[in-house]
Amino acid sequence: MDYKKIILPTHPHPDTIVGIFILKTFGQEKYPGIEKAQIDIWQELPKSETIKSLDEKGVLVLDLGTGKFDHHQKGKTTTFLIAEDLGIIDDPGLQKLLAYSERDDKFGLGTISTDPLDKAFGLSGLISSLNKVFSDNPQRVIDISLLLIRAHYIEEKKRTQELPKEFEESISQNKAEIFEVKQKGKKLKVVALESDNVSMAGWLRSADGQKADVVCQKMASGYTNIITKPLKRVDLRWLAAYLRNEESKLKGKKLNYLTPDLMVQGKLPEVPEWYYDRATNSILNGGTNPKGIPSTTIPFERIKEILKEALSRDLK
């Protein structure tokens, strides 16, 4: 018997939407077919039916009929009840979703900020707008919302499980190095590593990661990008000059530039490999989408030496 329908008593709201995400993502074994189940709205159960009889017909009821997923009778959110039922309440990747659904459902504070833009473009505000636009199509509201929630969960899973594990392995395999430099009297924590994971640099700079001020990431393709923590205001001018000069030497080119010219933002025509982006305070060798940009010829060990030397130099 496959589950073909999920019943809600009202239009979808954050708690039921997150609960449906958990059901469709993790509930296939306990509720076969649930990942394809369609959404319908009933304000009450048919008189001839019970939660049990509907369940036997492949109809799962949420928030209605005093069933196991009717949070009005349990004092817990629907999301919590579903995660508890599936035995995944402690999944690290779900913790923010569990907290969000509770805050929205119990306290009406899916978005705490009182700023009109924050409230309009926060997830709760967007779901409210979707319900107004697609008032006669709850399935559409669910489908759109699940895309956003799934994206969050994938990144959260990376942040809490996959990225820490990958970085630990990189350290043990000597594919990552952590060191400190001193620039303008302040210490900078630098992480240089080899990884193709586009989420790695952001995680390394975060409080959950290494709290790195500078991340230098080399991909298997050879492309190497250097990004910084914005609030740290790392001075990258010497680093831009060093990298451009080193690149030109390895390519056998002589640059007719003075040192200040090698420090300019943007890209030098003679050294297209390195783009100095002052807006994001990064030095990019192609970024995450290096179309038309050649990868650097500078060996990664040499780049790490340049990082240590150039970031330690002060410029008035």
Buried (B, 14 or more C-beta within 10 A) or exposed (E): EEBBBBBBBEBBBBBBBBBBBBBBBBBBEEBEEBEEBEBEBBEEBEEEBBBEEBBEEBBBBBBBBEBBBBBEEBEBBBBBBBBBBBEBBEBEBBEBBBEBBBBBBEEEEBBEEEEEEEBEEBBBBBBBEBBEEBEEEBBBBBEBBBEBBEEBBEBBBBBBEBBBEBBEEBBEEEBBBBBEBEBEEEEBBBBBBBBEBBBBBBBBBBEEBBEBBBBBBBBEEBBBBBBBBEEBEBBBBBBBBBBBBBBBEEEEEEBEBEEEEBBBEEBBEBBBBBBBBEEEBBBBBBBEEBEEBBBBBBEBEBBBBBBBEBBBBEEE
